[in-house]
Amino acid sequence: MARNKHPAVKKRLGKANSHTKWAPFWVIPKINGMKRGRHVHPSRITHVKRNWRKTRIKV
């Protein structure tokens, strides 16, 4: 990839980078209720997940 990137490309890469993150920690008790002892991983709540090996970004 080029060193100097076009602003539109940087915008697309930034959006794709946010799709690799988990849901925030405060969302888990909000969605699942305040049940004690129930452990849910934040990645289960995240709808759009992306991995750099599995999916390519159309830039």
C-alpha positions as protocol buffer text, in pm:
chain_id: "A"
residue {
  index: 1
  type: MET
  ca { x: 0 y: 0 z: 0 }
}
residue {
  index: 2
  type: ALA
  ca { x: 119 y: 350 z: -75 }
}
residue {
  index: 3
  type: ARG
  ca { x: 274 y: 563 z: 196 }
}
residue {
  index: 4
  type: ASN
  ca { x: 57 y: 863 z: 110 }
}
residue {
  index: 5
  type: LYS
  ca { x: -304 y: 754 z: 121 }
}
residue {
  index: 6
  type: HIS
  ca { x: -604 y: 930 z: -28 }
}
residue {
  index: 7
  type: PRO
  ca { x: -851 y: 1061 z: 235 }
}
residue {
  index: 8
  type: ALA
  ca { x: -1128 y: 832 z: 106 }
}
residue {
  index: 9
  type: VAL
  ca { x: -902 y: 528 z: 146 }
}
residue {
  index: 10
  type: LYS
  ca { x: -805 y: 636 z: 497 }
}
residue {
  index: 11
  type: LYS
  ca { x: -1173 y: 674 z: 583 }
}
residue {
  index: 12
  type: ARG
  ca { x: -1250 y: 321 z: 460 }
}
residue {
  index: 13
  type: LEU
  ca { x: -954 y: 173 z: 646 }
}
residue {
  index: 14
  type: GLY
  ca { x: -1057 y: 350 z: 965 }
}
residue {
  index: 15
  type: LYS
  ca { x: -1411 y: 215 z: 936 }
}
residue {
  index: 16
  type: ALA
  ca { x: -1279 y: -137 z: 878 }
}
residue {
  index: 17
  type: ASN
  ca { x: -1048 y: -102 z: 1179 }
}
residue {
  index: 18
  type: SER
  ca { x: -1345 y: -27 z: 1403 }
}
residue {
  index: 19
  type: HIS
  ca { x: -1514 y: -348 z: 1282 }
}
residue {
  index: 20
  type: THR
  ca { x: -1244 y: -556 z: 1449 }
}
residue {
  index: 21
  type: LYS
  ca { x: -1325 y: -435 z: 1800 }
}
residue {
  index: 22
  type: TRP
  ca { x: -1543 y: -598 z: 2063 }
}
residue {
  index: 23
  type: ALA
  ca { x: -1849 y: -442 z: 2217 }
}
residue {
  index: 24
  type: PRO
  ca { x: -1785 y: -203 z: 2509 }
}
residue {
  index: 25
  type: PHE
  ca { x: -1777 y: -355 z: 2857 }
}
residue {
  index: 26
  type: TRP
  ca { x: -2084 y: -162 z: 2975 }
}
residue {
  index: 27
  type: VAL
  ca { x: -2303 y: -308 z: 2699 }
}
residue {
  index: 28
  type: ILE
  ca { x: -2280 y: -665 z: 2837 }
}
residue {
  index: 29
  type: PRO
  ca { x: -2480 y: -614 z: 3160 }
}
residue {
  index: 30
  type: LYS
  ca { x: -2718 y: -382 z: 2975 }
}
residue {
  index: 31
  type: ILE
  ca { x: -2813 y: -647 z: 2718 }
}
residue {
  index: 32
  type: ASN
  ca { x: -2796 y: -960 z: 2936 }
}
residue {
  index: 33
  type: GLY
  ca { x: -2942 y: -806 z: 3248 }
}
residue {
  index: 34
  type: MET
  ca { x: -2764 y: -784 z: 3581 }
}
residue {
  index: 35
  type: LYS
  ca { x: -2755 y: -1162 z: 3635 }
}
residue {
  index: 36
  type: ARG
  ca { x: -2474 y: -1258 z: 3866 }
}
residue {
  index: 37
  type: GLY
  ca { x: -2245 y: -1537 z: 3757 }
}
residue {
  index: 38
  type: ARG
  ca { x: -2329 y: -1519 z: 3387 }
}
residue {
  index: 39
  type: HIS
  ca { x: -2015 y: -1451 z: 3185 }
}
residue {
  index: 40
  type: VAL
  ca { x: -2061 y: -1343 z: 2824 }
}
residue {
  index: 41
  type: HIS
  ca { x: -1771 y: -1251 z: 2600 }
}
residue {
  index: 42
  type: PRO
  ca { x: -1794 y: -903 z: 2441 }
}
residue {
  index: 43
  type: SER
  ca { x: -1733 y: -1045 z: 2093 }
}
residue {
  index: 44
  type: ARG
  ca { x: -2068 y: -1229 z: 2105 }
}
residue {
  index: 45
  type: ILE
  ca { x: -2254 y: -897 z: 2111 }
}
residue {
  index: 46
  type: THR
  ca { x: -2053 y: -735 z: 1831 }
}
residue {
  index: 47
  type: HIS
  ca { x: -2250 y: -780 z: 1507 }
}
residue {
  index: 48
  type: VAL
  ca { x: -1984 y: -698 z: 1248 }
}
residue {
  index: 49
  type: LYS
  ca { x: -1658 y: -881 z: 1306 }
}
residue {
  index: 50
  type: ARG
  ca { x: -1364 y: -871 z: 1068 }
}
residue {
  index: 51
  type: ASN
  ca { x: -1026 y: -1043 z: 1069 }
}
residue {
  index: 52
  type: TRP
  ca { x: -729 y: -936 z: 859 }
}
residue {
  index: 53
  type: ARG
  ca { x: -663 y: -1293 z: 749 }
}
residue {
  index: 54
  type: LYS
  ca { x: -1018 y: -1396 z: 660 }
}
residue {
  index: 55
  type: THR
  ca { x: -1166 y: -1099 z: 474 }
}
residue {
  index: 56
  type: ARG
  ca { x: -1001 y: -851 z: 241 }
}
residue {
  index: 57
  type: ILE
  ca { x: -1091 y: -483 z: 237 }
}
residue {
  index: 58
  type: LYS
  ca { x: -1190 y: -343 z: -101 }
}
residue {
  index: 59
  type: VAL
  ca { x: -977 y: -28 z: -100 }
}
